[in-house]
């Protein structure tokens, strides 16, 4: 790393101005009282971006630090952070800014993108090994985001957003990853921004397409459930599903508007099914965990049930297992209140490991939904059937309903005979409300022609 050594020598004066003694990376140079923070970082970023210089900004984020605090304690973790700061400064020869919490920023002036990537990869290799603090070993993972300047960001706020996007992408890939904010990621961010802006008018213009995923009751042999689904068509992008635009709605603060729109759509659908005397169990609405923390959510559900005269058990709220990892007590209390209103509670992604079986025992869950990746592994891993059969047995022993989603092959159907409900393209694709009204309560054979037409539409 000779170029870093040369950089270290060239920047002795610059580092001293920033309050860092870069010679030998001494212990005293990293005294917590001299720690460089957010204010100094922003000043440095503003200075380099307004100059004509070139370089790369590196952001490092330590994952699962809350868990480390719980295991090792606050004092230990602060010493760990100090050790990490010392390592970063000594390894790079640049000032290390503790930007916020466990986010650290290094402004690598005169450092090319390729050099920055090499440095970041070396840093991540260090995080593959334990850190020793007071004779106690600790293993923590991190993510690194890189953004070159001049580049996609014209000012400091934009550059910080680029770094955040890179860190987020790194987290999606796995632990100890390095992601650069490149043209591909830039286009993805533009796409997200476009979708976020379009959502603002999509509801007013009624441009959200409402659909439902029919669910077959395995024992009775007819469609007795359905799950709400929505998508939008955006000019220049194409069809965008809820799986993509709902997280964007969360980030842009539009999730309440979108989800409350969906809640009323489901209420109206249930009302229509009841009016036609259809035989069905429930209609489910998957919701964001953010919604469970809204003060008016319970009132909104109660109002929908009253407005559309929905009896107990006909409205189902679907919650992902990941929701239980944040604000568990608040969400648990909300679930208790929803049960009192007569709402069926479905726990989605069952088996992913985000929550323990003991959590299921404590929560008022009525139905479990098998994570679709388990179902798909039936095609590639014969051992996966034993896991699925075990999960099905757990649900039955707990007297809970269980739904298998994403079922698309005859082999999957054969293995999932013991599963109470099956949802997937094998039996039916997503359909509009008017088609749902035709097939709910009917067997696949009785509505074979209608389903065949809907499948053909999807293939076009």
N, C-alpha and C positions, 0 to 999 in steps of 0.2 A: 504493500500500500504506500509506495513512495510518494505518490501524488498527494496523499493526505499529509505526509510528513512535510512536504514542501509547502502545502497550504497552511499547515500549522505554523511554520516559521514565518511565512509572509503575513499572517494575520495576528501576530503577537500584539501589535498595538491596538488593532480593532477589538480583540477580545478583552484587553484591559479596559477599554472604554465601556464595554458592556458589563464590567464587573467580574470578569472571569480571568483567572490566572491559568493559562493553558499549559504552562511548563510542567511536565511530568505528571499532570493530572493529580495533583496532591490532594490529600484529604481536606485540608483547610480551604481549598478552592471551592468546595462544595458544601460549605457550612450552610445550613438551612436558612440562616438569617440573610444570606446573600443570594437566595434562590431567585432566579429570573422568572417572572410570571407573565400573565396575559398582557398587561400594559406595555411592558418592554417588548414583548413579541409583536404586538400590533404596530408599535413605533418602528421597529426594525423592518417589518413587512412593507409598511407604507414607504419607507425610505428606499428599499431596493426596487420596489415596483415603479417608483417615480423616476428612478435612474435608468440609464440605458444599458445596464449590466445584464448578464445572463446567469442563470443558476437554476437550482431545483429546491423546492420546499418539501421536507419530509415530515410526516406526522405519524407518530406512533401511539397506538391505543392499547392499553393493557386490558385483557378480557377477564371477566369473572372476578373482578377485584373485590366486589362485595362479599363473595364467598370466601376469599382469602382473609378478609377482615374478620369474618365469623369464625374461621378456623384458627387463625394465628393471633388475632387481636390487632387493635389500632396501632400500638407502639411498634410492634414487629413490622407491620406493613409500611409504616412511614420510613423505617430504617431500610426496608427493601426498596422503596422508591428512591431513597437517597443513593443507594448502591447502584440502581439502574441508571440514575442521572450521571453518576460518576463514570460508569462504564461507557455511556453514550458519548460524553464529552471527551474522554480519553481515546476512545476508538475513532472518533471523527475529527477531533480538533476544532469543532464548532461549538458556539454557545448552545445550551439546551434550555429551552423555555418550557416550564410547566404551565401549559396554556390553560388547562381546566381539569381539575380532578386528576385523572390518570391519563390525560392526553398531553403528549409532549411534541413540541415542534422544533425542528432544526432548519435553519435557513442556510442552505449550502451554496454560498456565493461562488461564482465561477466554476461550478460543478456541472458537468454535462449530465444528460439524462442517463446515459449508459453507466457513468461512474456512480451516479446516485443509486441505480438499481443494484450494482455490485455491492455497494456499501450496505444497502438495506438487506440484501440477502445474507451478508455476513452477520448483521445484527440479528436476523431471524434464526440463524444457526445457533447463536448464543442462547436464544430463548428455548432451544430444544433441550438445553441442559439446566440442571438445578442451580438456584441461587442459594448461597449459604449465608445466613444471617445469625450471628451468635450461636454457631454450631448447630443450627437447625436448617435443614434443606427445604427449599420451596420450589415448586415447578409452576410457573405461570406462563400463559400464552399471550401473544400480542398480534396486532395487525399493523401493517405499515401502508400508508397511502403516499404517493408521490405526485407532484405537479410541477412542471417546468415553467419558468418565466423567462422572457415574455412568452405567452401562450394563450390558452383559451380564456384566462381570467385577466380582465383589464384593471381590476382593483382588488383591494384586500378582502372585502366581503365575498366577492365571487371566487377568489382563490381558496378561501376557507371552505366554501361550499363544494368546490372541486375535491378538496382533500377529504371532506366528509363522505362524498360519493365514493371515492376510492376505498376508504376504510370500510364502508358498508358492503361494497362488492367483495372486499377481501374476507369479511366475516361470513359471507355466503359461501365462499370457496372452502374455508376450513381454518384451523388454527395456524398461526405463524406464517401468514401469507403476505406477499408484497404485490400491490396493485398500483399501476400508474394511471393517472387520469389521461387517457389517450382519446383519439378520435372516436373509437367505438363507444367508450363510456360517455363521451360528450354527446353523441347522438342519442344514447339511451336517456341522458338527462334532459335533452331537448324534448324527447318523446314524453317523458314524465311531466314536464312543464306544460306541454300542449294538452295532454289529457286532463291535467289539473284545471287548466283554464276552460276547457270545454265542459267540464262537469258543472261549472257555474251556471251555464245556460241550458244544459241538457234536460234538467228537470222541468224548467219553465216551458221549454219547447216540446216536452213529452217525447224526447228522443231516446229514452232508455227503453230497450226492448225487454219485456218481462217474459220469462219462460219457467218451466218446472221440470224437475227430474222425477219421473214416476218411479215408485218403489213397489216391488212385488212382495206379497206375503207368501212365503215359501209353502207353508202348510195349507193355507186356504186356496192358494193358486190364483189369486186375483190381485190387481193393483189396489193397494189400500192406503198408500202414503204418497207424498210428493215433497220435493224440496225446492224452495224458491231459488231461482237463478236469474241474473240479469246481465245484459251486455249492451254496449253502445257502438254505433258506427261513427267513426270520426274521419272526415275528409282528409286524405293524405296519409292516413295511418291504416284505416281499415277497421275490422271488427275487433273490439277490445272487451275481453271478459271481465267479470267481477274480480277474479283472482288477481288481475293486474291493476284495475282502477280503484279497488277499495283501499289498498294500502296508500295509494296516492291521496285518496279522500281523507284518510286519517292524518297524513302529513300536512295537508292543506287546510285542515279544520272543517271539512265539508262532510264528515262522516255522519253527523246527526241528520242532516238534510237527506242524504242518500238512503240511510238505513230506515229512517222514519217513513220515507216514501215507500220503501219495500214492505215495512210492517203493515201499512194500510192496504197495500196491494194483496198481501196474504190474507188480511182480515176480510177483504171484499171477496176473495176467492173462496174462503171457507163459508162465508155467508151464502154464496151462490150454490155451492155443493150441498149445503143443508137444505136450501130452498127446493132443490131438485130431488131431494130424498136419496142422495147418493150414500152408499155404504163405504165409509173410509175411517181410518184411524186418526190421522192428523196431517196437517200441512206444516212443514218446518221452514224456519227462517234462520239461516246462518248469520250470526252477528259478530261484529268486532268486539274485542275485549274492551276497547275504549268506550263503547256504548254502555257497558255494564257499570262504568264508573260515573256516568252522567246522572245528576241528581233527579232529572225529570223522566228518566227512562221507565221507571216503574209506573209512573202516572200515565205515560204514553201507552204502555201496554194495556193498562186497566181501561183507558179510554177506548182503545181499539176493540177490546173485548166487549165493552158495553155498546159501542156504536153498531157493531156488526152482530151483536147477540151471539157471541161465541160461547158454547158450553165448555165445561171443564174437559181438558184432555185433547181438544181439537186443534189448539194452537201449540206448536212446538218451537222452542228456541234452541238453536244449535250453537254450542260453544266449543272452541278448539281447546285441546289439552294444554297448549302453550299459554292460554289465558290464566291458568292456575299458577303460573310462575310469577305473576305480577299482581300485587295487591290481593293476595289470596283471601284475607279476612273480609275485605270489602266485597269481593266477588261472591264469596260463600254466603254472606249476608243477603246479597241481592238475589241469589239463587233460592234461598229460603223463602223470600218474599214472593218470588215468581211462582214457586210451587203453591203457595197459599192462594194465589189467583187462579190456580187450575191450569198452569202452563206445563206442558211436558218438556223436560230438560234432556237434551241430547248432548253427550260428550263425544266430540269428533276426534279423529286421529288417535283413537284408543290403541295403545300398544307402542306408541312412539317413545315412551319413557320419560316424557316431560313431567308427569305426575306419577306418584306411587299408587299402588292398589289401596293403601290405607286412606288416601285422599278420596277415592271413590266411595269408600265406606262412610266417610264423614259428610259427603255432599248429597243433596237430594236429586241424584241423577236417576232418570227412568230408563234411558236408552243409551247404548254404547255403539259407536260407529267405527268399524275396522278401518285403519289407515289403508288407502288404496295401494301403497307400495307393497304391503304384505300380500294383498290379493295378486298383484302382478308377479311377485316372486314365485307364485305357484307354477308359472310357466318356465322358470329358469332354475329353480332350486327345489328339489323334491322334499327337502327337510323342512321347508317353510310351512308345509301343511300341518306339521305337528305343533308349531307355534300357534297357527290359526285355530286349530281344533282345541288347543289349550285355552285360548282366549274366549272361544265360544262357550266352553265348559264353565269358565269363570263367570261369564255373564249369566248363564242359566242357573248356576248355583246361587248367584246373588239375586235371582229372580228379576233380572234386567233384560229388556229387549236388546237385540243386537242386529246391526245393519252392516252388510258388506257392500262397499261402494266400488265403482270402477270395474264391475264384472263385465267381461267382453267375450269370453270364450266358453265353449262347452265343457272343457276340462275344469275351469274354475267353478262353473255351476255344479258339476258333479261332486267336487270336493266340498263345496259349501252347502250341501244338502241340509246339514244340521243348523245352518244359520237361519234365524227367523225371517229376516228380510234381505232381499237382494236388489241392488240398484246398479244400473249400468246399461251400456249400449246393447248388450246381448238381448235384453228384453225390450228396451225402449230408449230412444235418444231424448234430449230435452225437447219439450213441446210447449206450444203456446197454451194459454188458459182455456181457450175454446176446445182444443184437442184434449186437454186434461179432463175436461168435463165429460168427454165422450168415453174415455178409457178408464177413469177411476171406478173401482167396483167391478170391473170386467176382467175376464181372464185374457191372457195374451192371444189365445185362439179366437176369442170373440171379437177382438179388435185387430186382428192380424192385418187386414187391408190398410187400415188407418196407420198403423205403426210402420208398415212397409213403405208407405208414401212418405212418412216423416224421415225415415232412414235415407231414402233416396234424396230428399232435400239436403240433408247434411253432406252427402257425398258429392253433390254438385259443386 
